[in-house]
Amino acid sequence: MAPSIQELPIEVPSVSLEKLNLANKEAPKVKRQIEVEGGKTDAKYPHYLPTWNHGQKYPALEPFNHVDPGLSADSSFPDLLPTGTKHIKLTPTTGSEIHGIQLSSLTSAGKDQLALIVAQRKVVAFRDQDFADLPLQTALDFGRHFGPHHIHPTSGSPEGFPELHIVHRYGKPGTSEFDSFLAGRNSSVSWHSDVSYELQPPGTTFLYQFDAPETGGDTLFANQVEAYNRLSEPLKERLHGLKAVHSGFEQAAFSRDKGGVVRREPVKNEHPLVRTHPVTGEKALYVNTGFTRSIVGLKKEESDALLAFLFNHIGRGIDWQARVKWAPGTVVVWDNRVTVHSATLDWDSGERRHLARITPQAEKPYETEYVRKEGK
């Protein structure tokens, strides 16, 4: 007699509990700019378009010892400014343009000299570069010479390359996050030093262009060394020894509120109001409207008043500011320790503005003793 159905041997595949749990988990949400554009894009570098992966989670950053490459540089710049290059100062104290050298071809010595000249000039624009055409990993390898890469907690990044911070605005007026930013403001000015809330914020920083409007979208830089130098000696002396709280909590909350990513839990840190550059020895103000919240030890009214003065002093100081106009092939390098910068959202044509930032971290901000200048 044939066996009954109940008697037939039944093979049950073996499935581990781990696999069952993975199957029950939903795939992390990933927003891709190219999908926002309907799967087609006119971006010149589509592989650099931002993605926001909610599955990317990173632990708190660990302290490290930073030795600035500018300390090893030859101050005559033989590898960075060989015969035939052109160095144009944008203002006497702040900003330069350099023509005739390819950053991608620099030796290790040339990169050291790059760190030094950027520390001296604060921001340097290199024209006619091939940086955007390099493989993404090659660009990151270049940046790693200047410090370990910072992974931004909330920004978009190219798929598979979270170390690259993407700056992107595209679409008709009223359709981008920048337009919502301007909805309650009269101006786009927002002086800031990138992620100054980290224990070891960035130093030598790179931004390179893919797409830009025909005109507009310039980046403004303010020299925090000159802003410090213009203060009276009694005020300089009083600022020494004070520390300010820099916070990333507001940035994380803003991203969460609009459904964005938060790759790493926010932090706040205390940094000196006046920091010293490890290569030049210059003192610079180290406060910015983007992330500086209060001065340690002062009452709220006192802290608010002093920070308001410093913010206004920095922002209105056209004597120590430079404006960089973008053009195809431009790479802008600045020292994030001694500058603040602001984007300019002054075009409403819908043209794409698309750039990538490489953000090597540097030392923990420190200050050196106040020394009164002779005759002051």
C-alpha positions in Angstrom: 0.0 0.0 0.0 1.3 3.5 -0.8 2.1 5.5 2.2 -0.4 8.2 3.3 0.4 11.8 2.8 1.2 12.1 6.5 3.7 9.3 6.2 5.7 10.8 3.3 9.1 12.1 4.4 9.2 15.9 4.4 12.5 17.7 4.1 12.5 21.0 6.0 15.3 23.3 5.0 17.5 24.4 7.9 17.3 28.2 8.3 19.4 29.9 11.0 17.7 32.3 13.4 20.2 35.0 12.3 19.0 34.6 8.7 15.4 34.7 9.8 16.0 37.9 11.7 17.8 39.4 8.7 14.9 38.5 6.4 12.4 40.2 8.8 14.4 43.4 8.8 13.5 46.0 6.3 16.3 47.2 4.0 17.5 50.6 5.2 16.0 53.6 3.5 18.2 55.2 0.8 17.4 58.4 -0.9 19.2 59.0 -4.2 19.3 62.3 -6.0 19.3 60.6 -9.4 16.0 58.9 -8.4 14.6 62.3 -7.3 15.3 63.5 -10.9 13.4 60.5 -12.3 16.3 58.3 -13.1 17.8 60.6 -15.6 20.1 63.6 -15.0 22.0 66.2 -16.8 24.6 66.4 -14.1 28.1 66.3 -15.6 29.4 63.9 -12.9 26.4 61.7 -12.0 28.5 59.3 -10.0 29.1 62.2 -7.6 25.4 62.9 -7.0 24.4 62.6 -3.4 22.8 59.7 -1.7 21.4 59.6 1.9 21.7 56.1 3.4 19.8 55.7 6.6 21.7 52.4 7.2 25.0 54.1 7.6 25.8 54.4 11.3 29.2 55.2 12.7 30.7 55.2 16.2 32.0 58.3 18.0 35.2 59.6 16.6 38.4 58.6 18.4 41.2 61.0 19.4 44.4 60.8 17.4 47.7 62.6 17.2 47.9 65.0 14.3 51.2 66.3 12.9 50.5 69.0 10.3 52.3 68.3 7.0 53.0 72.0 6.7 55.6 71.7 9.4 57.8 69.7 7.0 57.4 72.1 4.1 60.0 74.0 2.2 58.9 77.6 2.4 60.3 78.4 -1.0 57.7 76.1 -2.5 59.9 74.5 -5.2 57.4 71.7 -5.9 54.2 73.7 -5.6 55.3 76.9 -7.4 57.9 75.8 -9.9 58.9 78.1 -12.8 55.9 78.8 -15.0 53.3 78.9 -12.3 51.3 82.0 -11.5 50.5 83.1 -8.0 47.9 85.9 -7.7 46.9 87.4 -4.3 43.2 88.1 -4.0 43.8 90.6 -1.2 46.9 91.6 0.7 46.2 89.2 3.6 43.6 86.8 2.5 43.2 84.5 -0.5 45.3 83.5 -3.6 44.8 82.0 -7.0 47.4 79.7 -8.5 47.6 78.7 -12.1 50.0 76.3 -13.9 50.2 73.3 -11.5 48.1 70.2 -11.3 47.3 69.2 -7.7 46.9 65.6 -8.7 50.6 65.5 -9.8 52.0 66.8 -6.5 54.6 64.7 -4.7 54.5 64.3 -1.0 56.8 67.3 -0.6 54.4 69.3 -2.8 51.5 68.4 -0.6 53.4 69.5 2.4 54.0 72.9 0.7 50.3 73.0 -0.2 49.5 72.8 3.5 51.9 75.6 4.3 50.8 78.0 1.6 47.1 77.5 2.6 48.0 78.1 6.2 49.7 81.4 5.2 47.1 82.6 2.6 44.1 81.0 4.4 42.3 80.1 1.1 43.8 79.3 -2.3 41.9 78.6 -5.5 43.6 76.4 -8.1 42.3 76.7 -11.6 42.1 74.3 -14.6 42.4 71.2 -12.4 41.7 67.6 -13.4 40.7 66.7 -9.8 37.0 66.1 -10.6 38.0 63.5 -13.3 40.1 61.4 -10.8 38.6 58.1 -9.5 36.8 58.9 -6.3 39.2 56.8 -4.2 42.2 58.5 -5.8 40.8 61.9 -4.7 40.4 60.6 -1.2 43.9 59.1 -1.1 45.2 62.6 -2.0 43.3 64.2 0.9 44.4 61.5 3.3 47.9 63.1 3.3 46.5 66.0 5.4 44.7 63.9 8.0 42.1 61.2 8.5 38.9 61.8 6.6 35.9 63.2 8.5 32.6 61.6 7.7 29.8 64.2 7.9 26.9 63.1 10.1 24.1 64.5 8.0 25.2 65.4 4.5 24.7 63.5 1.2 27.6 61.5 -0.2 28.3 59.5 -3.4 27.2 55.9 -3.1 29.9 53.9 -1.4 32.0 56.9 -0.5 30.7 58.5 2.8 33.9 60.4 3.3 33.0 62.7 0.5 30.7 65.6 1.5 28.4 66.7 -1.4 27.2 70.2 -1.8 24.2 70.2 -4.2 21.4 72.6 -5.2 19.2 72.0 -8.2 15.7 72.7 -9.4 13.3 75.5 -9.7 13.0 78.1 -6.9 11.2 76.7 -3.9 12.1 73.1 -4.6 15.4 72.7 -2.7 16.3 72.6 1.0 18.2 75.8 0.5 15.1 77.6 -0.6 13.3 76.5 2.6 16.4 77.8 4.5 15.8 81.2 2.9 12.1 81.2 3.5 12.6 82.8 6.9 15.7 84.8 6.2 16.6 87.9 4.2 20.1 86.7 3.3 21.9 83.5 2.8 25.0 84.6 4.7 26.0 82.0 7.3 29.6 82.3 8.4 30.8 79.0 9.7 33.9 76.8 10.3 33.0 73.2 9.2 32.0 70.9 12.0 33.8 72.9 14.6 31.8 70.9 17.2 34.1 67.9 16.8 36.9 67.3 19.3 39.4 67.6 16.4 37.8 69.7 13.7 39.1 69.8 10.1 42.3 71.6 9.0 43.3 71.8 5.3 40.0 71.3 3.4 39.2 70.8 -0.3 36.2 71.7 -2.4 36.0 71.0 -6.1 33.3 71.8 -8.7 31.3 69.7 -11.1 28.4 72.0 -12.1 27.7 75.7 -11.4 25.3 78.4 -12.5 26.5 80.7 -15.3 27.0 83.3 -12.6 26.5 83.3 -8.9 27.1 80.8 -6.1 30.4 82.3 -5.0 32.0 81.3 -1.7 33.1 84.0 0.7 35.9 83.5 3.2 36.9 85.6 6.3 40.3 85.5 7.8 40.0 84.8 11.6 43.7 85.8 12.1 43.1 89.3 10.8 39.8 89.5 12.7 41.8 88.8 15.9 44.6 91.2 15.0 42.2 94.1 14.6 40.9 93.8 18.2 42.2 96.1 20.9 45.0 94.7 23.1 42.8 94.7 26.3 40.0 92.7 24.5 42.5 90.3 23.1 43.9 89.7 26.6 40.4 89.2 28.0 39.5 86.6 25.4 42.5 84.5 26.2 41.6 81.8 28.6 37.9 81.7 27.6 36.4 78.7 26.0 33.2 78.4 24.0 30.8 75.5 23.5 30.5 74.3 19.9 27.5 72.0 19.3 26.4 69.6 16.5 23.0 68.8 18.2 21.1 71.4 16.3 22.4 70.2 12.9 21.4 66.6 13.7 18.0 67.7 14.9 17.4 69.6 11.7 18.3 66.6 9.6 16.0 64.3 11.7 13.1 66.7 11.5 13.2 66.7 7.7 13.6 62.9 7.5 17.3 63.1 6.8 20.2 60.9 7.9 22.2 61.1 11.2 25.2 58.8 10.7 26.7 59.5 14.1 25.3 60.8 17.3 25.8 64.5 17.8 28.5 65.9 20.1 29.4 69.2 21.7 32.9 70.3 22.7 34.6 73.2 24.3 37.3 75.0 22.4 39.3 78.2 23.1 38.0 81.5 21.8 41.5 82.2 20.5 43.4 79.3 19.0 47.0 79.0 17.7 47.9 77.6 14.4 50.5 74.8 14.7 52.5 75.8 11.6 52.4 79.6 11.5 52.0 80.3 15.2 49.3 82.8 14.4 46.5 83.4 16.8 42.9 83.4 15.4 39.4 83.9 16.7 37.7 80.5 16.8 34.0 81.2 17.0 31.3 81.0 14.3 27.6 81.5 14.0 27.0 78.0 12.7 28.1 76.0 15.7 29.3 78.3 18.6 26.6 78.4 21.2 27.9 80.0 24.5 31.0 81.0 26.4 31.9 78.8 29.3 31.7 80.5 32.7 29.8 83.6 31.6 26.1 84.3 32.3 23.8 84.0 29.4 23.4 87.7 28.8 27.2 88.2 29.0 27.9 85.3 26.7 25.3 86.4 24.1 26.6 89.9 24.1 30.2 89.0 23.6 29.5 86.4 20.9 27.2 88.9 19.1 30.0 91.4 19.1 32.5 88.8 17.8 30.1 87.5 15.1 29.3 91.0 13.9 33.0 91.9 13.9 34.0 88.9 11.8 31.1 89.2 9.4 31.3 92.9 8.6 35.1 92.9 8.3 35.5 93.4 4.5 39.2 94.2 5.2 39.9 90.5 5.9 37.5 88.8 3.5 37.9 87.3 0.1 35.4 86.1 -2.5 36.1 83.1 -4.7 34.3 82.8 -8.0 33.8 79.3 -9.3 34.8 78.1 -12.8 35.1 74.7 -14.4 38.1 72.9 -13.1 38.4 74.9 -9.9 39.6 73.4 -6.6 39.5 75.6 -3.6 41.7 74.7 -0.6 41.3 76.5 2.8 42.5 76.2 6.3 39.3 75.5 8.3 41.1 76.3 11.6 41.7 80.0 10.8 38.8 80.9 8.5 35.1 81.0 8.3 33.2 80.9 5.1 29.7 81.3 3.7 27.9 80.1 0.5 26.1 82.7 -1.6 22.6 81.6 -2.7 22.1 84.5 -5.2 20.8 82.7 -8.3 17.3 81.6 -9.0 17.6 80.1 -12.5 17.3 76.5 -11.3 20.9 75.8 -12.6 22.7 73.0 -10.8 25.4 73.8 -8.3 27.3 70.6 -7.5 30.6 70.3 -5.6 32.4 67.8 -3.4 34.3 68.4 -0.2 37.2 66.4 1.2 37.6 67.2 4.9 40.7 65.9 6.7 40.7 66.3 10.5 43.5 68.1 12.3 44.6 68.8 15.9 42.4 69.6 18.9 42.2 73.4 19.1 44.6 74.9 21.6 45.8 78.3 22.6 49.1 79.8 23.6 49.8 82.6 26.1 48.7 86.1 25.3 51.6 88.4 24.5 51.0 92.1 24.3 52.5 93.8 21.3 55.2 96.4 22.0 53.8 99.9 22.0 50.3 98.8 22.4 
